[in-house]
Amino acid sequence: MRLVKDLVDSRIVFYWIDSADKRLSPDHATFKLAQEWWKSYMFSRYEGDERRKSIIDRRSDAEKRRRIEEESNLSPISPYGRRHTDIPLEVDVDLVAEKLKRLRTT
């Protein structure tokens, strides 16, 4: 899955596409909403026994993570968590700059 940042009807939106560029999600007004949709989607696809009660990882709070690291002498293997959904997301495809450039020239 790839996260797309796009300009639709004069507003910036985020949505998810698959490897064949087929849209998987509706438009989201913010990056955070797109991230929450993705986490829910990934959790819904998991077929095993789920032990986690929340889709939000407790280590996602940067301040709490920093405090825990300072208090312990152990170095975490992964500061973001063990699951794919715990790793911070980034925009994979940014179409906004290209579309704004085209709007300026017309």
N, C-alpha and C positions, 0 to 999 in steps of 0.2 A: 504494500500500500504506500501511496505517496500523498503528501499533503500539498494542496495547491492554494496559492494566494492569488485571487483574481479580482478584476474590476467588473462588476455587474451592475448595470443601471446606476452608474455614478457612485457606487459604494464598494468598499473593499469587503470581500467575503473569503471564507476558507472552506474547502471541501476536500474530500478524500476520493482518490481514484485508484483503480487496480493496475496491474502491469500492462493491461491492454487499453489503458486510458478510459475505461468505463467508470462512470461516476458511481460511487458507493454510498455517499452520504448526501444529505441536503446541504444547502448553503448555511454557513455559520457566520454570525456577525463578528465574532472575536476568535482569536487564536485559542483562548482558554475553552470556549465552547466546543471547538473542533477537537481539542485534546480530550475533553470529557466524553464526547461522542465516540472517539477512537477507543478509549479505555473500556467503555461499556460494550462496544462492538467486540473487542478482543475477548473480554470476559464471557460474553454470550456464546462465542465460538468454542470455548474450552469445554471438553467433554468429560474430563476427569472429575474426581471429587475435589471440590473447592473448599479449602480451609480458611481462606481469607474472608473476613466478614465485610470488608469495605474495598472498593476499587481504588481508593486513595492510599498510597503507600505512606506510612508514618515518617519515612525518611525524606519525603518530598519537601518538608519544611527545612529550608537551608539553615536557619538559625538553630533549630533543634539539632540538626546533623552536626553543625560546627561545635556546639556545646558538648555533645556526646563524644566527639573525636578528641576534644581537649581534655575531657575528664578521664578518658581511658588511654592506656598506653598501646592499645592494639590499633593496627592500621587496617581499615576495612578493605576487603578485596574489591568490592564495588561500592563506592560511596552513594550510589543511587538506588541500590537494591538489586535483587537477583532476577527479577522478571523483566521481560521485554517491555512491559507497560510501565516500569519504574524509571526507565531511561528518558531524560528530557527530549522532547520532540523539536524538530526544526522544520521550516518550510522547505519542501523539496523542489517545487516549481513555483517561481514568482512571475506571474504574467502582468502584474500591475505596471511596472516600469515601461514595458513594451507598449501596453495599451495607452498609457498617459502620453508617451512619445507620439503615438499615432494621432491622438486627440489634439495635441498641440500643433501638428502639421496641417490639420484640416481646418 
